[in-house]
Amino acid sequence: MSRIFSGVQPTGNLHLGNYLGAIRNFVRLQDDYECIYCAVDMHAITVWKDPKELRSNIREVAAAYLASGVDPKKSIVFAQSAVAAHAELAWIFNCVARLGWLNRMTQFKEKAGKNRENASVGLYAYPNLMAADILVYKATHVPVGEDQKQHLELTRDIAQKFNNDYEIELFPLVEPLIFGEATRVMSLRDGSKKMSKSDPSDYSRITLMDGPDEISKKLRKARTDPEPLPEKLEDLEGRPEAANLVGIYAALADKTRSEILQEFAGSQFSTFKPALTELAVEKFGPIGSEMKRLMDDPSYVDSVLKDGAERARAIAAPIIREVKEVVGFLTD
């Protein structure tokens, strides 16, 4: 059976984009693949995090997985930092990856902004850690959003260079899995920007623990335009806010955007938004309630993470040992 690896950063305020772009797909993959899902807490500290908040956020990611339907018996759910092999392989990949490759990573440029010289080395090199996250389990497939495709290409480059340098076919060339109509969910306040946990406006995103009133208020205030919804998909071009809401509806309804436009062609947003709100509340109400219940039971969440870490270490241990032997390190 092919093996899936993926993770979500524990930075708080998990939102609609995290669910549609990642977590929902995790649930759908677990019957057909061996799945390993983690809270990538080592990635989270590339910028400073309050330790107390980080611990809570790690549990929030695990709670989101479980509340959305990830089965901890079918899938492995754990915190990245609990498996030391991630960091060990990341260092080896720091010595395989080339500076020129990292210099081309657009996400570093976006996150570092004008303060590039003050960015942490971790922020710069984290694509190498991402490659290690995947390859320490010899994962074959990774469900990713559009914005992570470049990092996955780097993972393939690192795997290929390692294999070539040491004349061994040790690492697979991982394949991306990109799903659905909302692989890149945009801000409710600005259709040109990705929905983000760090946006200062709470109205820019729907979080997984928002209740019906909050969902309704945020969608009611979501930016649109005065034109009715068109019949054809191409007529949404140049209308980013409208396209975003149609994409969200399509993803939640498990339909194509074209099907949604056929259903609502000619409708004003005064008609479309209430329908979207009803659908969002139906989908997110149970998830939010279950997340809150799980967050109130941290000992259970921690037990799931502990069990998952033990199972993850059991898979990673022989692989990191094999890597060390290939590189030339002395092993026990």
C-alpha distance (Angstrom), angle and dihedral (degrees) to the residues before:
residue distance angle dihedral
M1 . . .
S2 3.82 . .
R3 3.81 116.9 .
I4 3.81 126.3 -127.1
F5 3.80 125.1 -157.2
S6 3.77 126.6 -177.4
G7 3.79 141.2 139.7
V8 3.78 145.7 -170.8
Q9 3.80 125.5 -135.7
P10 3.82 113.6 -113.4
T11 3.79 96.6 -132.8
G12 3.81 98.3 128.7
N13 3.80 133.2 -110.4
L14 3.80 97.6 66.7
H15 3.77 105.6 -159.6
L16 3.78 147.8 -171.4
G17 3.80 91.7 -78.8
N18 3.81 92.1 55.3
Y19 3.80 89.8 50.4
L20 3.81 99.6 45.3
G21 3.80 95.7 36.3
A22 3.79 97.7 44.1
I23 3.80 125.8 -10.1
R24 3.81 98.2 54.5
N25 3.79 89.5 52.0
F26 3.82 90.6 50.1
V27 3.80 88.2 61.7
R28 3.78 93.7 48.6
L29 3.80 94.0 49.8
Q30 3.80 99.1 51.9
D31 3.81 96.1 83.8
D32 3.81 94.4 54.1
Y33 3.81 103.4 34.8
E34 3.77 140.4 39.1
C35 3.82 98.1 -105.8
I36 3.80 130.2 -155.2
Y37 3.81 116.0 -176.0
C38 3.76 126.6 176.3
A39 3.77 145.0 174.9
V40 3.80 100.3 -115.0
D41 3.78 96.1 -140.9
M42 3.81 94.2 157.9
H43 3.80 88.2 61.8
A44 3.80 90.0 48.4
I45 3.82 93.2 64.5
T46 3.81 95.0 58.0
V47 3.81 80.4 99.8
W48 3.81 119.7 35.1
K49 3.79 116.1 -83.1
D50 3.78 130.4 -172.9
P51 3.84 104.0 -110.6
K52 3.81 94.4 -136.8
E53 3.81 91.5 50.5
L54 3.80 91.5 46.3
R55 3.81 92.1 55.5
S56 3.80 90.2 50.0
N57 3.79 91.6 46.7
I58 3.82 92.2 51.7
R59 3.79 88.8 55.6
E60 3.81 89.7 46.2
V61 3.81 91.4 57.4
A62 3.80 91.0 48.9
A63 3.81 90.5 47.1
A64 3.82 90.3 50.4
Y65 3.80 91.1 52.6
L66 3.80 92.5 49.2
A67 3.81 95.8 42.1
S68 3.80 90.9 50.1
G69 3.79 91.9 54.2
V70 3.80 107.6 -90.8
D71 3.81 104.6 149.7
P72 3.84 109.6 -140.1
K73 3.80 89.6 -154.5
K74 3.81 93.8 54.5
S75 3.81 96.0 35.8
I76 3.80 132.8 37.8
V77 3.82 113.2 -116.9
F78 3.81 118.3 -174.8
A79 3.79 147.5 132.4
Q80 3.81 114.2 -90.7
S81 3.81 94.5 -134.0
A82 3.82 90.8 59.2
V83 3.82 90.3 71.1
A84 3.81 109.9 63.7
A85 3.80 92.2 -166.7
H86 3.82 89.2 78.6
A87 3.80 91.2 64.0
E88 3.82 93.7 40.8
L89 3.78 93.4 53.6
A90 3.81 91.7 42.3
W91 3.82 89.8 60.9
I92 3.79 91.5 50.2
F93 3.81 88.7 49.8
N94 3.82 89.9 49.6
C95 3.80 84.0 64.2
V96 3.81 93.5 46.7
A97 3.82 101.8 43.8
R98 3.81 118.2 79.0
L99 3.81 125.8 -127.1
G100 3.78 89.6 -125.8
W101 3.79 90.4 59.6
L102 3.81 92.6 53.0
N103 3.79 92.0 44.6
R104 3.80 88.2 63.1
M105 3.81 94.6 55.5
T106 3.80 105.3 115.6
Q107 3.81 95.3 -163.3
F108 3.81 92.0 63.5
K109 3.79 90.1 52.7
E110 3.81 90.3 49.9
K111 3.81 95.7 46.5
A112 3.81 97.2 41.0
G113 3.80 93.2 44.2
K114 3.79 114.3 168.4
N115 3.81 91.9 -19.0
R116 3.79 94.6 70.3
E117 3.82 92.8 135.2
N118 3.82 90.2 55.3
A119 3.81 95.2 48.3
S120 3.79 116.3 111.8
V121 3.78 120.7 -105.5
G122 3.80 85.3 -122.3
L123 3.80 91.9 60.9
Y124 3.80 89.9 50.8
A125 3.80 96.1 45.7
Y126 3.80 99.7 36.1
P127 3.83 93.5 106.0
N128 3.82 85.9 67.3
L129 3.81 89.5 53.6
M130 3.80 89.0 48.1
A131 3.80 88.7 54.5
A132 3.80 89.5 49.9
D133 3.82 91.3 49.7
I134 3.78 89.4 58.4
L135 3.78 102.1 36.6
V136 3.81 98.7 43.3
Y137 3.82 83.4 74.7
K138 3.81 94.6 37.0
A139 3.79 87.2 -122.6
T140 3.79 113.9 -171.2
H141 3.82 100.0 -161.6
V142 3.79 136.4 31.1
P143 3.82 124.8 -167.6
V144 3.81 104.5 -137.9
G145 3.77 141.7 168.9
E146 3.78 121.2 -120.9
D147 3.82 91.2 -98.0
Q148 3.82 92.4 60.0
K149 3.79 97.8 51.7
Q150 3.82 92.0 94.1
H151 3.80 91.5 55.2
L152 3.79 90.9 49.2
E153 3.80 89.6 52.6
L154 3.82 87.3 53.3
T155 3.81 89.1 51.9
R156 3.79 88.9 55.0
D157 3.82 90.8 48.3
I158 3.81 91.5 51.1
A159 3.80 92.5 47.7
Q160 3.78 91.7 48.8
K161 3.82 94.3 47.0
F162 3.81 91.8 48.1
N163 3.81 90.6 49.6
N164 3.82 91.3 47.3
D165 3.82 95.6 44.2
Y166 3.79 92.9 52.1
E167 3.81 96.5 32.3
I168 3.79 93.4 -125.5
E169 3.80 135.0 115.1
L170 3.79 95.1 -131.9
F171 3.80 104.6 134.0
P172 3.82 125.6 49.2
L173 3.81 120.5 -130.1
V174 3.77 97.4 -113.1
E175 3.81 120.2 -134.3
P176 3.82 125.2 -141.5
L177 3.79 122.3 -124.7
I178 3.83 112.7 -154.8
F179 3.78 117.5 -178.2
G180 3.74 144.2 -170.8
E181 3.75 140.7 -13.2
A182 3.81 98.1 -59.4
T183 3.79 106.6 48.7
R184 3.81 87.6 139.3
V185 3.81 113.4 34.9
M186 3.79 114.3 -165.1
S187 3.79 132.7 -147.3
L188 3.80 116.5 -79.6
R189 3.80 87.8 -135.6
D190 3.82 99.0 45.2
G191 3.79 121.4 24.1
S192 3.81 91.5 -160.6
K193 3.82 93.8 63.4
K194 3.77 128.9 68.9
M195 3.81 116.9 -111.0
S196 3.79 104.0 -98.8
K197 3.79 140.6 -173.4
S198 3.80 89.1 -140.4
D199 3.81 97.7 55.2
P200 3.84 106.9 119.6
S201 3.82 91.4 -136.4
D202 3.81 116.2 81.1
Y203 3.81 86.5 -159.7
S204 3.81 90.7 66.1
R205 3.81 93.1 74.6
I206 3.79 144.6 28.6
T207 3.80 110.0 -132.5
L208 3.79 122.8 -147.5
M209 3.79 91.0 -114.8
D210 3.81 97.0 49.1
G211 3.81 112.9 123.8
P212 3.83 125.9 -135.5
D213 3.81 93.3 -88.3
E214 3.81 93.3 51.7
I215 3.81 92.9 45.9
S216 3.80 90.8 49.3
K217 3.80 93.4 48.1
K218 3.81 94.1 47.7
L219 3.81 94.4 48.1
R220 3.79 91.5 44.9
K221 3.81 89.0 55.0
A222 3.82 94.2 41.4
R223 3.79 110.9 125.6
T224 3.81 115.9 -107.7
D225 3.80 136.0 152.6
P226 3.83 132.1 -107.4
E227 3.82 96.2 -107.6
P228 3.83 122.1 99.4
L229 3.78 119.6 -114.7
P230 3.80 112.3 -82.8
E231 3.77 127.7 -129.1
K232 3.80 96.4 -128.8
L233 3.79 128.2 59.3
E234 3.80 94.2 -133.9
D235 3.80 89.3 60.8
L236 3.82 89.3 67.1
E237 3.80 90.1 68.0
G238 3.77 110.9 116.0
R239 3.81 91.0 22.1
P240 3.84 102.5 93.5
E241 3.81 98.1 167.7
A242 3.80 93.0 48.2
A243 3.80 91.3 46.0
N244 3.80 90.6 50.3
L245 3.81 94.7 53.3
V246 3.80 92.0 45.5
G247 3.82 89.5 50.2
I248 3.80 91.8 50.2
Y249 3.82 91.7 49.5
A250 3.81 91.3 48.0
A251 3.80 92.5 50.0
L252 3.80 93.9 47.5
A253 3.81 91.6 46.8
D254 3.83 93.4 44.2
K255 3.79 90.6 -124.1
T256 3.79 135.2 116.8
R257 3.79 121.8 -96.1
S258 3.81 88.1 -116.5
E259 3.81 90.2 58.0
I260 3.81 90.9 50.8
L261 3.79 91.6 50.1
Q262 3.79 90.3 50.7
E263 3.80 88.6 53.0
F264 3.82 96.3 46.8
A265 3.84 102.5 27.9
G266 3.80 109.6 148.4
S267 3.80 93.7 12.2
Q268 3.78 122.2 132.6
F269 3.80 120.1 -129.8
S270 3.80 87.9 -108.2
T271 3.81 84.6 72.2
F272 3.79 99.1 34.6
K273 3.82 99.0 48.9
P274 3.84 96.0 57.7
A275 3.80 89.9 50.0
L276 3.81 90.7 49.3
T277 3.81 90.3 47.4
E278 3.81 92.3 52.5
L279 3.79 90.8 50.1
A280 3.83 93.8 46.2
V281 3.81 92.3 49.5
E282 3.80 90.4 48.8
K283 3.81 91.9 51.9
F284 3.81 100.2 38.3
G285 3.80 102.5 34.9
P286 3.83 95.6 79.0
I287 3.83 92.6 40.9
G288 3.79 93.5 51.7
S289 3.80 92.9 47.0
E290 3.80 92.5 49.6
M291 3.82 92.1 46.2
K292 3.80 90.4 54.2
R293 3.81 90.7 49.2
L294 3.81 91.5 50.4
M295 3.81 93.2 46.2
D296 3.81 86.9 55.9
D297 3.82 88.8 55.8
P298 3.84 103.5 53.3
S299 3.81 93.2 160.3
Y300 3.81 90.4 63.6
V301 3.81 92.7 46.7
D302 3.81 90.0 48.6
S303 3.81 90.6 51.0
V304 3.81 90.1 54.3
L305 3.82 90.7 49.2
K306 3.82 92.2 47.4
D307 3.79 93.1 50.6
G308 3.80 90.9 45.8
A309 3.81 92.2 50.3
E310 3.81 91.4 52.7
R311 3.80 91.1 51.3
A312 3.81 92.0 45.3
R313 3.82 92.0 50.4
A314 3.81 89.7 51.5
I315 3.82 90.2 58.0
A316 3.81 96.4 40.4
A317 3.84 97.8 45.7
P318 3.82 99.4 72.7
I319 3.81 91.4 40.6
I320 3.82 95.3 53.0
R321 3.81 88.8 44.8
E322 3.80 89.5 53.6
V323 3.81 90.5 49.1
K324 3.80 92.2 50.8
E325 3.80 91.7 50.3
V326 3.82 90.8 49.9
V327 3.83 91.8 49.2
G328 3.80 91.6 48.8
F329 3.79 102.9 -108.0
L330 3.80 118.4 146.0
T331 3.80 110.5 -107.5
D332 3.79 130.9 -168.3
